[in-house]
Amino acid sequence: MNDSGYWIPAAAGWLALISRIPALYRAPRDPLRRAVCAVFFFASSSFTLANPTLVGYINRGTGITNVAAPLVYSLILGQSASSVALILHWRGGPTDQVNRRVRQWQLAYTTAAAVLFLLFAAGRTPVERRVDFDTYYANAAFIREMSLLYLLASMAAAVAMFVMCWRWSTRVYDRIWLRRGLRLLGVGTVFHFGFDAARLTAVVARWSGTDWDRLSLASPAIGAVGTLCVAVGFTLPLITDRLSALRTLGNNYRTLRALRPLWEALYAAEPSIAVPMPAPWWDVRLRLTRRITEIHDGLLALRPFCDTPTRPLPSPSGPPETHTMALALRQAIRNKAAGKTFTSTPEHTGPLHTLTEPLPLAALVQLSRSLTTCRPGESHL
């Protein structure tokens, strides 16, 4: 695999990390956001520093031959532990239990990373190997154990992630994009397992004198595909949630505008319904909630001025006659301006009864639209 095979997934990971930094800055103590950033950091760092060109720079810069190997291996273990921690935080559960399991994984893999450097220091690697370090030194004392430790630890994390993602995906029936993201994460962990298995197979083959180094050389491409699947699996539910939030924001804004004629008519008749402190212009949800509340307050304030119809109207349990309600509302506004009040009786309810009960949002929107289309001079009496 040439250098571009390392630079492309590394660049994609760094871009993903940069896109998540603002969210982490807003909530630096959020464990889920920290875990997401940790996954992208370790994945991007491992692909960046595994680049053969940079491996040479690291070895020459430190003056220690092949020191880049345990450094890259420890970053891979960091990615594995962070991925498991992310799934645990994402899935949720009792906070103490989740935090305890996350600390156990972090402690285990931090210890494993420290042991990697101890084994590297105990072994001898006089010849620089930038792409086939683990197979070249497969029979070297301590170095053999170092390679086995990192490969088995990485495989264990991949298996744990696959099991958690698959089990979780079978329980989220109502969240299709989360289920798809988890399934894609499972596919990514399979590729990561294949990456480790290919390297482990090549190392074990060296013990018997067989040269299967092609498996080890092809493994970075497998790992790149796995990292891409994991990155997309993590971000897909987040992106779809953002799109859903934008769609909800658009619907709320359209509803806010649709209710404006009704609110303006009620505000003109009863200015006291307006809340003194204005809502922020960007908080559409708060503005919509406040507008609905003010509309209901306005309808309630017009109750004494709404006279009863002389012809029967549908019961409140039936389909709402929004046009009739709009005419009744206009008449109530005119009655309030003229100072006419009415007392309701059990025999006559009609729009008065309907207007004094909180209406569903869809009915309010229809009432607002009907209010703009009904003729001011038309009467329901």
N, C-alpha and C positions, 0 to 999 in steps of 0.2 A: 504494500500500500504506500503510495507516494505521499509527499507532505500535504497535498490538498485534502487527502482523506482524513487528516487530523485537523487541518485548519477549518474546514467547513463545519463539522459538528462543534468545534470549539467556539467559532464565531457565533453560531446559532445559540449556544448556551450562554455566552456572554451577553448577547442581545436580550435574551430572555431574563437574565439576571438584572440587567439595567432597567428593564421594564417593570420589575417588581420592587426596585429600591424605593420609589416614592411611597408605595403602600407600606413598606417596612418602616420608613421614616415617620409616617403618620401614627403607626402603632408598633413601636420597637419591641414591646414586650409580648406581642401576640405570638404564641408558639407556632401556630400554623404558618404565618408569614415568614417567621425565622427559618422554619424547616424548609419551606419552598426555596428561599434564597440559598440555604445551605446546599440543597440538592444541585441547583444550577451552578453554584460556585465550585463544588467539588468535581462535578462532571466536566465543566469547562476547563478547570485547572488540570485535570488528569489528561484530557486530550491535548491541551496546549503543551504541557511539559513532556508528554510522550512523543511529541514530534521529534523525529531523529535529528533534525538540525539543532533544536533546542537541547536535546539530550547531550550533544557534543559540547555546546556552550556551558551547560551546567557542570559537566565533568571537568572541563578545562578551567572553568571559573573557580571551582572549589578546590581543584588540585587533587580530587579523590576519584579514581577511576570507577566508573559505573555507579556513582552515588545517586544518579538520577533514578535508578531502578527502585530502591526502597522508597524514594520520595514519591514516585508515580504510584507505586503499589499502595502506599498509605493514603494517597488521595482517593484511590479507587475504594478502599475500605471506608473512607469518610463518606463517599457518595452512597455506598451500600447502607451504612448506618443511618444517614440522613433520609434516605428514601423510606426506610422502615419507619423512622420517627414521623415522617410526613404522613404516611398512611395511618399510623396510630392516632395522630392528632386530628386528621381529617375525618376519620371514622367516628371519633368521639367516644364518649362513655364516661364513667366516673373519673373525675379529674385526677384524683390520687392514684388510681390504678393505671391510667394512661401515662402519667408522669413517671411512675415507678418503672413501667416497662420501657419507656424511652430512655431513662437513666441506665437501665441494665444494658440495653443495646449500645449506648454511647460508651459506657465503661468497658464493655467487652471489646469493642472495636478500637477504642483508644489504646487499650492494653495490647491488642494484636498489632497495631501500628508501631508501638514502642518496641515490641519484641522483634518486628521486622528489622529495625535499625540495629538492634543488639546482635541478631543473627548475621546481618551483613558485616558488622564490625568484626565478628568472630571468624568469618570466612575470608577467603582470598580470591580476588577477581582481578588479576593483573592485566588481562586483555579487555579492551573496551568493546562492548557489544551493545549497539544502539537499538536493534530490533529483535534480536533473538537471545537476549540475556538469559532467560529462564531455561531454554533448551541447551544452550552452550554450556551452562554451568549446572546442568541437571544432575551430575554425579559429584559435584563439589560439596565437601562437608559444610554444613551450616547454610550454605546458599540453597542447597536442595530443600532443606526444611523451610527456609524463608519463602521460596516459591510455593511450596505446598500449603503453607499457612495462609498466604494471601488468596490463593485460588480457592481453597476449601471455605474460607470465611466469606468470600464473595459469593460462592455458590449457595451457601447457607442463607445469606440474605436474599438472594434471588428466589429461592424456594419459599421462604417466609413471605416475601412480598406477593408472589403468585397466589399462595393459599389465601392470604388476607384479601387481595383484590377480587379473586374469584368468588369467595364466600360473600363478600360485601355486595358484589354485583348481582347476586341472586336474590338480594333482599330489597333492592331499590327499584321496585316495579314502576313507581310513579314518576321517576326521574330518569328519562330515557338517555339524556346526554351524559349524566353521571355514570350510568351503567355502561355506556359505550366507552367513556373515558377509562373506567376501571378495566374493561376488557382489553383495551389497547395497552394499558399499563401491564396487564398480564402477558400480552404478546411481547412487550418490551423486555420483561423479566425473563421470558423464555430465550430471547436472543442473548441477554446477558449471561444466562446460564450456559448457552451454547458457546459464547466467547470463552468462558472459564473452562468449560469441558474440552474445547479444542486445545487450549494451552496445556491443560492437565494431561490429556492424551499424548500430546507430543513429548511432554516431560517424562511420562511413564515409559513411552517407547524408547527413549534414550537409555533408560536403565537396562533394557534388554539388548542394547546395541543397535536398535532400529532407528532409522532417520525418518521421522514424520514431521520434520520442521515446517513443512508447507502448511500444516494445520495451524501452527502457531503464527506463521506469517499472515495467514488469511483471517485470523481471529479479530484484528482491529476493525475490519470491515463489518464483521458480525456485530461487534460492540457498537459501532457507529449507528447501525440500523436500530439496535436496541435502545440506544440513548435517544434517538429521534422519536421512537415510539413512546418512550417514557415521557419525554418533554411534551409531546402532543397530548398524551393521555392525561398529564397533569393540568395542562392549560385548556383543553377542550371544554370541560365543565365550567371553568372560570369564564371563558369567552362567551359561552352560551348563556351563562347567568347574567353577564354584562348586557348581552343582546336582549335578553328577556327584561332586564331592568330598563333598558332604553325603550323597549316596546311599551312597557308599563308607563314610563314617563310620558311617552307620546300620547297614550290613551288618556292619561290623567289631564294632560294639557288640552286635548280636544274636548274632554268633558267639561273642564273649567271654562272654556270659551262657549260651549253650548249652553251652560247654565247662566251666562252673563245676562241675557235679556230678562230672565226671571228675577235674578238678583237685583238688577237695576230698577225694575218695576217695584219690587218690594222695598228697596232702599228709598226710592222716591216717596213712597207712602209712609214708611216708618224708618227714618234715618237712624234710630237708636239700635237697630239690629247690627250695625257695623261694629266690629271689635276695635277699640281705640288704637291699639298697637298694631301696625301693619305687619303682615308676614313678609319674610324675605322673598324677593322676586324669583330667586332660583329654587326655592323650596316649593315645587309645584304640588307635592302631596299635601303639605300643610295648608297651602292656599285653597286646595280643593276641599279639604276637610272643614276648613273655616267657612268656606262659601256654602257648603251643604248645611252647616249648623246655622248660619245666618238666614238662609232661606227657610228653614224650618221655624226659626224664631219669627220670621216675618209672616209666615202663614198662620202661626199661632196668634200673632198680634192682630191679624185681620179677622179673627173668628167672630167677634161681636158685630162686624159690619157685613157679614155674608148672609144674605137672605136665602130662604128656601125656595126651591122650584115648585111650580104648580103642576108639573108633569113628572111622572115617576122616572127615576134614574136607576141604572144598574147598581146592585149591591156592591159594597167594597170588596167582597170576595171574588167578584166577577172581573172581566177585563176593564181596566180603567178607561173612562171616557175623558181623555185628556182635553179634547176640544171643549166639552161642556165645562170641565174644571177651569179651563183658561177663561171662558166667558164669565163664570162665577167669580173668578179672581178679579177680573177687570171691574165687574159690578161692585165687588167689595171695596176696591180701591176708590171708585167713584163715591160709594156710600160713605167711606171714611172722610173723603174730602168734603162731603156735604153734611157730615155730622149725623148721619142716620145709623142707628144701631138696631139690632134685632135680637130676639131671644129665641133660642132653639127649643123645639118641642120634640117629644119622643116620636111623634108621627112624621115629622119632617127632618130628615137628616141630609141626604143628597151630598152635594159638594161640601157643605159645612162639616159633616162628619169625616169625609175624606181628607179635607184640608187640615183638620185638627190632629190627624195621626201622621207620624213620620212616614213619608213615602219612600219607596225604593229609589235608588239612584236612577235607574232606567226610566221610572215614571217621572222623576223630576226633569230629566232631559226632554222627555216628550212634552211635558207641560211647558217647558221653556220654549220649545219650538212652536207649540200650538199658540203660545202667547204672542208670538211674532206674526202669526198668519191669520188669527181671528180678527174680524173687523171690530173696531172700537165701538161702533154704533149698534152692533148686533146684540141681541138680548136673549137670554135663555128663559126668561120669565114667560 
